[in-house]
Amino acid sequence: MARQPLDRSAAAGVSMVLAGSMTANVASYLLAWLASRWLGPAGYGEFASLLAAQLVLAVPALALQTVVAREAVRGKSADTLRSLGYRCAAIVAVLAVALAPALAWLLDTGLVAAFSALVTAPMLVLLATEQGLLQGHGRFGVLSAVLAGAGVMKVLPAVAVLALGGAAAAALVASAAGTAVLVAVVRILDRNAPVSENATLRIGVVSVLAASQVQLALIALSSLDLLIVRVVLSEYDAGVYALGAVATKAAFWLPQAVGVVLYPKMANPAQSAQAVRTALAVLVGIGAVLVLGAALAGPLVPILVGDAYAAVAPMLWAFALHGAVLAVLQCALLSAIASERTRVAVLAWIGLAVEAVVMLLWATTPGQLIGTAVVVASVTAAAVSVAAVRSADRASTS
């Protein structure tokens, strides 16, 4: 795959979005670091699993942003797209209430803790609507500020609660409240959305569902290990694994600016093929750097978070590799949503099924668990990437 350079406008957009996403990620890593120290391995294992479950229920938010951005490029009005966001948020809120008891049983946590984790999901859906509008209209500077604000407002209230001796449930409630405040502020301040001639056209929830199943496959692959870890490993090993997964999250989320900025081009048949190749090549390069950095940083783990987590040090590079591969998979799946060819997600669903079976039947140590995750994610990412490039090539010649 030949490397395609980013043009100046794309590079500028990536830089702005990267700054915002890095701020959000630094805030998240601060929360992970402090929570790991204040809650201990057992408590942090529960906290990390609840956050992973929260991310799964927030899949409609990720899908909604891509649909809103795509439809904004096509000329749909902000009011129409916000109406879609409200409907999706209402559906997610109902699901959060309905699924909380099952989550509490699955993760062996209290009902209050489970509900506290899921209550953030509707807020994330509303925030995704605003982010999609900014992305679709190419307002990457403002989008960068919103991304940064989302990380800060989600993390700081939780850190404050933990610092005062609060448990995981209280911290998650505080996080949801902070996100709600940011949604209100962004909605009030964003009065510059372009007016469209297509203001009367209604966008159905079905469009979001089609994109959601693609995003769900990705998020499930990125979160499955943290859900299974509490089933197959001891509380201590689960906590150790959860800390290593912070490196996975870093390698996964840090390069997301590439896909965010190039996504509108992926939706344009004339530019799709080059945009997909460029994004994949850039992500592979970034991933290689992050894996090397994790390998060099491994010995610092006991110094930063304590000797209780020393076992994760030699495996840190594998966690980073897992995240880097997932970032490539995310880009390939984004191109499928942009071109409305979402059937390629079946490959990701197959990978998810294989990973679940192998982890449940074979993995008994943190090393075996992350090894399984890396192998399955790598094979899946390669297959989906090839399919995405071929699809973009066909679209550009049709």
C-alpha positions in Angstrom: 0.0 0.0 0.0 1.7 3.2 -1.2 1.9 6.0 1.3 -0.2 9.0 0.4 0.8 12.3 2.0 -1.7 14.5 3.7 -2.4 17.8 1.9 -2.0 21.1 3.8 -5.6 21.6 4.7 -6.0 18.0 5.9 -2.8 18.2 7.9 -4.0 21.4 9.6 -7.3 19.8 10.4 -5.6 16.7 11.8 -3.4 18.9 13.9 -6.3 20.8 15.4 -8.4 17.7 16.1 -5.4 15.9 17.4 -4.8 18.7 19.9 -8.4 18.4 21.2 -8.4 14.6 21.3 -5.0 14.5 23.0 -6.3 16.9 25.7 -9.3 14.6 26.2 -7.0 11.5 26.3 -4.6 13.0 28.8 -7.6 13.7 31.0 -8.8 10.1 30.7 -5.3 8.8 31.4 -5.1 11.0 34.5 -8.4 9.5 35.7 -7.1 6.0 35.0 -3.9 6.6 36.9 -5.5 8.2 39.9 -8.3 5.6 40.0 -5.8 2.8 39.8 -3.9 4.2 42.8 -6.9 5.2 44.9 -9.1 2.2 44.2 -6.4 -0.6 44.1 -6.3 -3.4 41.6 -9.6 -5.0 42.6 -11.5 -1.7 42.7 -9.9 -0.4 39.6 -10.8 -3.7 37.8 -14.5 -3.0 38.5 -14.2 0.6 37.5 -12.5 -0.1 34.2 -15.1 -2.8 33.4 -17.9 -0.4 34.0 -16.3 2.2 31.8 -16.0 -0.5 29.0 -19.7 -1.3 29.3 -20.5 2.4 29.2 -18.5 2.7 25.9 -20.5 -0.2 24.4 -23.8 1.5 25.1 -22.4 4.8 23.8 -22.0 3.1 20.3 -25.0 5.0 19.0 -23.2 8.2 19.8 -20.2 7.3 17.6 -22.5 6.1 14.8 -24.7 9.2 15.1 -21.6 11.5 14.7 -20.7 9.8 11.5 -24.2 9.9 10.1 -24.7 13.6 11.1 -21.4 14.5 9.5 -22.2 12.7 6.3 -25.7 14.2 6.1 -24.4 17.7 6.9 -22.0 17.4 4.0 -25.0 16.5 1.8 -26.9 19.6 2.9 -29.2 18.5 5.7 -30.1 21.3 8.2 -28.8 21.5 11.7 -32.4 21.5 13.2 -33.2 18.2 11.3 -30.0 16.6 12.5 -30.4 17.7 16.1 -34.0 16.3 16.0 -32.4 13.0 15.0 -30.0 13.3 18.0 -32.8 13.9 20.4 -34.6 10.7 19.2 -31.5 8.6 19.5 -30.7 10.0 23.0 -34.2 9.0 24.2 -33.8 5.5 22.9 -30.4 5.1 24.5 -31.7 6.4 27.8 -34.4 3.7 27.8 -31.8 1.1 27.0 -29.6 2.3 29.9 -32.4 1.8 32.4 -33.3 -1.6 31.0 -29.8 -3.0 30.8 -28.5 -1.9 34.2 -29.7 -5.0 36.1 -28.1 -7.3 33.5 -24.9 -5.4 33.6 -24.8 -5.6 37.4 -25.2 -9.3 37.2 -22.7 -9.9 34.4 -19.9 -7.8 36.0 -20.8 -8.8 39.6 -21.2 -5.2 40.7 -24.0 -3.2 42.5 -27.0 -2.1 40.6 -26.3 1.6 41.5 -22.7 1.2 40.0 -24.0 -0.3 36.8 -26.7 2.4 36.3 -24.1 5.1 37.1 -21.9 3.8 34.3 -24.8 3.7 31.7 -26.4 7.0 32.6 -23.6 8.9 30.7 -24.5 7.3 27.4 -27.5 9.5 26.5 -25.4 12.6 27.2 -22.7 11.3 24.9 -25.3 10.9 22.1 -26.4 14.5 22.4 -22.7 15.6 22.4 -22.1 13.5 19.3 -24.8 15.4 17.4 -23.0 18.7 17.9 -19.6 17.1 17.1 -21.0 15.6 13.9 -22.3 19.0 12.8 -18.9 20.6 13.4 -17.2 17.8 11.5 -19.5 17.8 8.5 -19.1 21.6 8.2 -15.3 21.4 8.4 -15.1 23.5 11.6 -12.2 21.6 13.0 -11.0 24.3 15.2 -14.2 24.5 17.2 -14.5 20.7 17.1 -11.1 20.5 18.7 -12.2 22.7 21.6 -15.3 20.6 22.1 -13.3 17.4 22.1 -11.0 18.8 24.7 -13.9 20.1 26.8 -15.6 16.7 26.6 -12.6 15.0 28.1 -12.1 17.6 30.8 -15.8 17.8 31.8 -16.1 14.0 31.9 -12.9 13.4 34.0 -12.5 16.3 36.4 -15.8 15.8 38.3 -14.9 12.1 38.6 -11.4 12.8 39.9 -12.9 15.2 42.5 -15.3 12.6 43.8 -12.5 10.0 44.0 -10.2 12.4 45.8 -12.9 12.9 48.4 -13.1 9.2 49.0 -16.0 8.4 46.8 -16.5 5.0 45.2 -16.7 4.1 41.5 -20.5 4.7 41.3 -20.3 8.2 42.6 -17.4 9.0 40.3 -19.4 7.8 37.3 -22.4 9.9 38.2 -20.2 13.0 38.5 -18.8 12.2 35.1 -22.3 12.1 33.6 -23.2 15.4 35.2 -20.0 17.1 33.7 -20.9 15.8 30.2 -24.4 17.1 30.5 -23.2 20.5 31.4 -20.9 20.6 28.3 -23.7 19.5 26.0 -25.8 22.5 27.2 -22.9 24.9 26.8 -22.1 23.8 23.3 -25.7 23.9 22.2 -26.1 27.4 23.5 -22.9 28.7 21.9 -23.1 27.0 18.5 -25.4 29.4 16.7 -23.4 29.4 13.4 -24.6 26.2 11.8 -25.1 26.8 8.0 -28.7 26.9 6.8 -29.7 24.3 4.2 -32.3 24.1 1.4 -33.0 20.6 2.6 -34.2 21.7 6.0 -37.6 19.9 5.7 -36.1 16.5 5.0 -36.3 14.1 7.9 -33.5 11.6 8.7 -34.6 8.3 10.2 -33.1 6.5 13.1 -32.6 3.5 10.7 -29.6 5.4 9.2 -28.0 5.5 12.7 -28.8 1.9 13.3 -27.0 0.9 10.1 -23.9 2.8 11.2 -24.3 1.6 14.8 -23.9 -2.1 13.9 -20.6 -1.2 12.3 -19.4 0.9 15.3 -20.8 -1.7 17.7 -18.6 -4.4 16.1 -15.5 -2.1 16.6 -16.3 -1.1 20.1 -17.1 -4.7 21.1 -13.8 -5.8 19.8 -12.0 -3.0 21.7 -13.9 -3.7 24.9 -14.5 -7.4 24.9 -11.3 -8.2 26.7 -12.1 -5.9 29.6 -15.5 -7.5 30.0 -14.2 -11.0 29.9 -11.2 -10.3 32.1 -13.4 -10.4 35.2 -14.8 -13.7 34.2 -11.5 -15.6 33.4 -9.0 -13.9 35.7 -8.6 -13.3 39.4 -9.5 -9.8 40.7 -5.8 -9.0 41.0 -4.9 -10.1 37.5 -8.0 -8.3 36.2 -6.8 -5.1 37.7 -3.3 -5.6 36.2 -4.8 -6.2 32.8 -7.1 -3.2 33.1 -4.1 -0.9 33.7 -2.3 -2.4 30.7 -5.4 -1.6 28.6 -4.8 2.1 29.2 -2.0 1.7 26.6 -4.5 0.1 24.3 -6.9 3.1 24.7 -4.0 5.5 24.0 -2.9 3.8 20.8 -6.6 3.5 19.7 -7.8 7.0 20.4 -4.8 9.2 19.8 -4.8 8.8 16.0 -8.5 9.2 15.6 -8.0 12.8 14.3 -6.9 11.3 11.0 -10.2 9.5 10.4 -12.2 12.5 11.7 -10.6 14.9 9.2 -10.5 12.6 6.2 -14.0 11.2 6.7 -15.8 13.8 4.5 -13.4 12.9 1.6 -14.2 9.2 2.2 -17.8 10.1 1.6 -16.9 11.6 -1.8 -16.6 8.8 -4.5 -14.0 10.9 -6.4 -11.8 11.3 -3.4 -12.6 8.1 -1.5 -9.9 5.8 -2.8 -7.0 8.2 -2.0 -8.5 9.2 1.3 -8.8 5.6 2.5 -5.2 4.8 1.4 -3.8 7.9 3.0 -5.6 7.4 6.3 -4.6 3.7 6.6 -0.9 4.5 5.8 -0.7 7.3 8.3 -2.3 5.2 11.0 0.1 2.3 10.4 3.0 4.8 10.8 1.6 6.3 14.0 0.9 2.9 15.4 4.5 1.8 14.9 5.7 4.8 16.8 3.3 4.2 19.7 4.2 0.5 20.0 7.9 1.4 20.2 7.2 4.1 22.8 5.2 1.6 24.9 8.1 -0.9 24.8 10.5 1.8 26.0 8.1 3.0 28.7 7.3 -0.4 30.1 9.9 -0.3 32.9 8.4 3.0 34.2 5.1 1.3 35.1 6.1 0.3 38.7 7.5 3.7 39.3 4.4 5.5 38.1 1.6 3.4 39.6 3.3 1.1 42.1 4.9 -2.3 42.4 1.4 -3.9 42.5 1.2 -3.4 38.7 4.8 -4.5 37.9 3.5 -7.6 36.0 2.1 -5.4 33.2 5.5 -3.8 32.4 6.9 -6.4 29.9 3.5 -6.6 28.1 2.8 -2.9 27.7 4.0 -3.0 24.0 1.4 -5.7 23.3 -1.4 -3.6 24.7 -0.2 -0.6 22.5 -0.1 -2.9 19.5 -3.7 -4.0 20.2 -4.8 -0.3 20.2 -2.8 0.5 17.0 -4.4 -2.3 15.1 -7.9 -1.3 16.3 -7.2 2.2 15.1 -6.6 0.8 11.6 -9.7 -1.3 11.8 -11.7 1.8 12.9 -10.6 3.7 9.8 -11.5 0.9 7.5 -15.0 0.7 9.1 -15.4 4.5 8.9 -14.9 4.3 5.2 -17.7 1.7 5.0 -20.1 4.1 6.8 -19.1 7.0 4.6 -19.9 5.1 1.4 -22.9 3.4 3.0 -21.4 -0.1 2.3 -21.8 -1.4 5.9 -22.0 -5.1 5.0 -18.2 -5.3 5.4 -18.8 -5.2 9.2 -19.6 -8.9 9.0 -15.9 -9.5 9.0 -15.6 -7.6 12.3 -18.5 -9.6 13.8 -16.8 -12.9 12.9 -13.6 -11.7 14.5 -15.5 -10.8 17.7 -17.1 -14.3 17.9 -13.7 -15.9 17.5 -12.1 -13.7 20.1 -14.9 -14.4 22.6 -14.7 -18.2 22.2 -10.9 -18.3 22.4 -10.7 -16.0 25.5 -13.4 -17.9 27.4 -12.1 -21.4 26.6 -8.3 -20.9 26.6 -7.1 -17.6 28.1 -6.2 -18.0 31.8 -3.4 -15.3 32.2 -3.1 -11.6 31.3 -0.5 -12.5 28.6 -2.8 -15.1 26.9 -5.7 -12.7 27.0 -3.8 -9.8 25.3 -2.1 -12.2 22.9 -5.5 -13.4 21.7 -6.8 -9.9 21.4 -3.8 -8.8 19.3 -4.0 -11.8 16.9 -7.7 -11.5 16.3 -7.7 -7.7 15.9 -4.7 -7.9 13.4 -6.4 -10.5 11.1 -9.7 -8.7 11.2 -8.1 -5.3 10.5 -6.2 -6.7 7.5 -9.3 -8.3 6.0 -11.5 -5.2 6.5 -8.8 -2.8 5.2 -8.5 -4.8 2.0 -12.2 -4.8 1.5 -12.4 -1.1 2.2 -9.7 -0.2 -0.4 -11.3 -2.4 -3.0 -14.7 -0.9 -2.4 -13.3 2.7 -2.7 -11.5 1.7 -5.9 -14.8 0.4 -7.4 -16.6 3.6 -6.3 -14.0 5.8 -8.0 -14.3 4.0 -11.3 -18.1 3.6 -11.4 
